[in-house]
């Protein structure tokens, strides 16, 4: 199954772990999400036997965090943070380390299997997980072993991730849609490939971003740039025209590129 087929079957991307595999499939030797899904099923079965009776949310979360971070040994990869493997869910499951967003996807998926209304929260520079509850959103940081995160903790994460350049606001602690989670996962890889000038890899990440968010003018513009680096003027021209159509405001750079390409074609 391709990402396009997955999106047709699950446009809201509710099967988040499966979507996280499909979203990065070109980077995987085996793009079949079945092994990851089966592993999550096994862990969920283990957790089901440990759920407190009568029900206690705190104890249930303790069981989830104990399994993931104590028994299975998942942790944030601080030493090789920029390694693309940290964004590939099968590699994260195998290596037991990853990015904040990939670890959050695992946490969210397992929490949902336990019956929680689990969501992602896209703080600037640092992704976390959360549960919707009658008392509000309860946030946790799987990159830091499931540590609870309130407004003060969220502000500290944003400050650290942005080196103090971004001011925290409580509105940043709002749930992302599952589709937005996958967009952010792929964009993490896309930015790494763009910075490394790895145009072959950047081409598929840009294409997957467009599949996930067809109305994003920025990604069409970025893919046009990738095509130009690959000496592919015709698809670059098509992407620039689409970027211009989608841009909410005039973009002089797009117009300049268009004029240059059209005059030389």
C-alpha positions, 0 to 999 in steps of 0.5 A: 500500500502506498501513502496515497492509498493509505490516505484514501482509506484513512483520510483522518490518519487515525491509524497513526502508527500505520500512517507513520510507516507509510509516510516514510516508506521510500526510506524503508527497506520493508515499507509494510507496516504489519510488523510494527502493528503486530508489535504494538498489538503484543505490547497492548496485550501485555498492558491489558493484563496490567490495567488497574481494577477498579480503573485508575488513570494514574496507575494505567499511565504508570503501567504504560510508561513503565513498559515503554521506558523501563522494560522496553528501554525507549528513550530520546536519542540525544547523541545522534538526534539528526539521524534520519533513522530516528524518524522511521518508526520500524527503526525506532522500534528496533533501536529503542530510540527516536525523535520526540515525534516518533516516540510520541506516535508510539505512546499515542498509539499504545494509549489509544489501545488502552482506551485513552483519548490520546493526541499529539501536541506540536510545540515549536521544536519539540513534539509531545503527547497528551490525553483529553480528560474531563479536567483538560489536556494532560500532556506528557513527553515521551522523549523524556520517558513520559514525564508530565508536562504542564504550562511551565514545562511546556514553556521550558521545552519551547525555550530549550528547543528555540534557544529562547527565540520563541515566546511560549503561549498556552495556546501552543498546548493544543492538540494536532490532528493525526494528519498534522502529526504525519506532516510534521514527521515527514517535514522533519526528514524533508528539512534534513535532506534539504540541508544535506542537499540530498535531492533524491531523498528531498524529492520524495519527502516533498511529494509526500508532504504534498500528498498529506497537505495538497494546499500548502504552497510552500511545499510546492515551491520547495519541490520546484527548487528540488526539481531545479537542482535535479535539472528537471525544469518541466516539473519545476515549472508545474510546481511553481505554477501550482505554488503561485495559485495556492499562495495567499499573498504574492510571492515575488520569488515564485514569479521570478522563477516562473519568468526565468523558466518560461522564457527559457522553455 
